[in-house]
């Protein structure tokens, strides 16, 4: 019995090929994922629970099979991630970092990169609105305040020039996205 007064959990049995496939299927049902993220997840599960089958785990083959079946699609994952981060106001650099971290290759990023580039001004304005910067601020910021706002926009992945234009706008100024970019 554990110190909490509850009985200890019985250790989970080691995995075999069928259990690994079942775990992978449950994972892709619940989460949008990339090839790399699925492979990392499966490797972690094998490390946690062990492997019982006489043949070694063929994670790459399982991931490839899930891609063939359409359960995992790096191109769609990249586009979805780019749209999601852009909607939250993040810029191209931040989107690129997220895609790199998810293991998305250059070939699968084309559409996502194009979307991010086309949405650059809109996402920067969404970020400024969310953080109340530039034209969305309640009052005119002093120089240190503007520099802090500029740094925040750059950390969010927006280009320096675009960030500077937005941060320098007076609170309540008319916003014309065509003249900002």
Buried (B, 14 or more C-beta within 10 A) or exposed (E): EEEEEEEEEEEEEEBBBEBBBEBBBEBBEEEBBBBBBBBBBBEEBBEEBEBEBEEEBEBEEBBBBBBEEEBBBBBBBBBEBBBEBBEEBBBBBBBBEBBEEBBBBEEBBEEBBEBBEEBBBBBBBBBBBEBBBBBBBEEEBEEEBBEEBBEBBBEBBBBEEBBBBBBBBEBEEEBEEEEBB
